[in-house]
């Protein structure tokens, strides 16, 4: 029951400065990662920032593999050279990206302002590092929900319409003609 009382106390107080020392020791994901000194807090902030950068890097890997399977881009990643292998790895990559996103969410739910700012800094730096060449095209802001952006991009893919002698129509136009 001790865990539920700790969760309840965070729920009541909301975000707080961990370094001020006004709260009980903070556990980062596991109880073995107890932040009971300022040194451990700084170390945790650096680790969280690095982890968030890696999450964006993983998003870039998944983004590259999906583009490779669609034939939009070639990849230099050895494991994903063959499209058939890459196609079968996409669900695994999707699940791993969701897992990493949920771990970031759990880290944010420590309600530590220092940890939260480190997480945001890491996501911003990771996005800049891995997606800088496509800043205007890649618009997702949530590492665990990148598939929503990919699905919206797929909805914009033109379809061929036989009634108009093979001219391209968007899905929206086709659904309007079917009414």
C-alpha positions as CSV (number, residue, x, y, z in Angstrom):
1,X,0.0,0.0,0.0
2,X,3.0,2.3,0.3
3,X,3.2,2.8,-3.4
4,X,-0.4,4.0,-3.7
5,X,0.2,6.6,-1.0
6,X,3.3,7.9,-2.8
7,X,1.3,8.1,-6.1
8,X,-1.5,9.9,-4.2
9,X,0.9,12.4,-2.7
10,X,2.2,13.3,-6.2
11,X,-1.3,13.6,-7.5
12,X,-2.1,16.2,-4.8
13,X,1.0,18.3,-5.2
14,X,1.6,18.1,-8.9
15,X,4.9,19.2,-10.5
16,X,7.6,20.2,-8.0
17,X,11.3,21.1,-7.9
18,X,13.0,18.0,-6.8
19,X,16.3,19.7,-6.0
20,X,14.6,21.8,-3.3
21,X,14.4,18.8,-1.1
22,X,10.8,19.4,0.1
23,X,9.6,16.0,-1.2
24,X,10.5,12.4,-0.4
25,X,13.1,10.7,-2.5
26,X,12.2,10.3,-6.1
27,X,12.2,6.9,-7.9
28,X,12.9,7.0,-11.6
29,X,11.1,4.1,-13.2
30,X,12.4,1.5,-10.7
31,X,13.0,1.7,-7.0
32,X,16.7,0.9,-7.5
33,X,17.0,4.3,-9.3
34,X,16.3,6.4,-6.2
35,X,17.3,10.0,-6.6
36,X,18.3,10.7,-3.0
37,X,21.1,13.2,-3.7
38,X,21.6,16.2,-6.0
39,X,24.4,14.3,-7.9
40,X,22.0,11.5,-8.7
41,X,19.4,14.0,-9.8
42,X,21.9,15.7,-12.2
43,X,23.0,12.3,-13.4
44,X,19.3,11.3,-14.0
45,X,18.6,14.5,-15.9
46,X,21.5,13.9,-18.2
47,X,20.4,10.2,-18.7
48,X,16.8,11.3,-19.4
49,X,17.9,13.8,-21.9
50,X,20.1,11.2,-23.6
51,X,17.3,8.7,-23.6
52,X,14.9,11.2,-25.2
53,X,17.5,11.9,-27.9
54,X,17.7,8.1,-28.6
55,X,13.9,7.8,-28.8
56,X,13.9,10.4,-31.6
57,X,16.8,8.5,-33.2
58,X,14.7,5.3,-33.1
59,X,11.8,7.3,-34.6
60,X,14.1,8.2,-37.5
61,X,15.1,4.6,-38.0
62,X,11.4,3.6,-38.1
63,X,10.6,6.5,-40.4
64,X,13.4,5.5,-42.8
65,X,12.4,1.8,-42.9
66,X,8.8,2.7,-43.7
67,X,9.9,5.1,-46.5
68,X,12.2,2.3,-47.8
69,X,9.3,-0.2,-47.9
70,X,7.1,2.3,-49.7
71,X,9.9,2.8,-52.3
72,X,10.4,6.5,-51.4
73,X,13.9,6.2,-50.0
74,X,16.8,3.7,-49.9
75,X,18.3,2.8,-46.5
76,X,21.9,2.1,-45.5
77,X,20.7,0.1,-42.4
78,X,22.1,-3.4,-43.0
79,X,19.2,-5.3,-41.4
80,X,16.6,-3.5,-43.5
81,X,18.2,-3.7,-47.0
82,X,15.6,-6.1,-48.3
83,X,12.1,-4.7,-48.5
84,X,10.5,-8.0,-47.4
85,X,12.6,-8.2,-44.3
86,X,11.9,-4.5,-43.6
87,X,8.2,-4.9,-44.1
88,X,8.0,-7.7,-41.5
89,X,10.1,-5.6,-39.0
90,X,7.8,-2.6,-39.1
91,X,5.3,-4.0,-36.6
92,X,8.2,-4.8,-34.2
93,X,9.6,-1.3,-34.7
94,X,6.2,0.1,-34.1
95,X,5.8,-1.8,-30.8
96,X,9.3,-0.8,-29.6
97,X,8.6,2.9,-30.5
98,X,5.4,2.8,-28.5
99,X,7.2,1.2,-25.6
100,X,9.9,3.9,-25.6
101,X,7.2,6.6,-25.8
102,X,5.4,5.1,-22.8
103,X,8.7,4.9,-20.8
104,X,9.1,8.7,-21.6
105,X,5.5,9.2,-20.3
106,X,6.3,7.3,-17.1
107,X,9.5,9.4,-16.6
108,X,7.4,12.6,-17.1
109,X,4.9,11.3,-14.5
110,X,7.6,11.6,-11.8
111,X,6.3,15.2,-11.6
112,X,9.8,16.5,-11.2
113,X,10.3,19.7,-13.1
114,X,14.0,19.1,-13.6
115,X,13.4,15.6,-15.1
116,X,10.5,16.9,-17.2
117,X,12.6,19.8,-18.6
118,X,15.4,17.4,-19.4
119,X,13.0,15.1,-21.2
120,X,11.7,18.1,-23.3
121,X,15.3,19.2,-24.1
122,X,16.2,15.7,-25.2
123,X,13.2,15.4,-27.5
124,X,13.9,18.8,-29.0
125,X,17.6,18.1,-29.5
126,X,16.8,14.6,-30.9
127,X,14.3,16.0,-33.3
128,X,16.8,18.6,-34.5
129,X,19.6,16.1,-34.8
130,X,17.7,13.3,-36.6
131,X,15.1,15.3,-38.6
132,X,16.9,18.5,-39.4
133,X,16.9,17.9,-43.1
134,X,13.2,17.4,-43.2
135,X,12.0,19.9,-40.6
136,X,9.2,21.1,-42.7
137,X,7.9,17.7,-43.8
138,X,8.0,15.7,-40.5
139,X,5.5,17.2,-38.2
140,X,4.8,14.6,-35.4
141,X,5.3,15.8,-31.8
142,X,4.7,12.6,-30.0
143,X,7.2,9.8,-30.1
144,X,4.7,7.1,-29.3
145,X,2.2,8.2,-31.9
146,X,4.2,8.8,-35.0
147,X,2.1,6.2,-36.8
148,X,-0.8,8.8,-36.8
149,X,1.3,11.1,-38.9
150,X,2.2,8.3,-41.3
151,X,-1.5,7.3,-41.6
152,X,-2.4,10.9,-42.4
153,X,0.3,11.0,-45.1
154,X,-1.1,7.8,-46.6
155,X,-4.5,9.4,-46.8
156,X,-3.0,12.1,-49.1
157,X,-1.7,9.5,-51.6
158,X,-3.5,10.0,-55.0
159,X,-5.6,7.2,-56.4
160,X,-6.3,6.5,-60.0
161,X,-9.9,7.0,-61.2
162,X,-11.0,5.0,-64.2
163,X,-14.0,7.3,-65.0
164,X,-11.7,10.2,-65.7
165,X,-9.4,8.4,-68.1
166,X,-6.8,7.5,-65.4
167,X,-6.5,11.0,-63.9
168,X,-5.5,11.3,-60.2
169,X,-8.2,12.0,-57.7
170,X,-7.7,12.2,-53.9
171,X,-9.6,9.9,-51.6
172,X,-11.7,12.8,-50.6
173,X,-12.8,13.4,-54.2
174,X,-13.6,9.7,-54.7
175,X,-15.7,9.5,-51.6
176,X,-17.6,12.6,-52.7
177,X,-18.3,11.0,-56.1
178,X,-19.6,7.8,-54.5
179,X,-22.4,9.7,-52.7
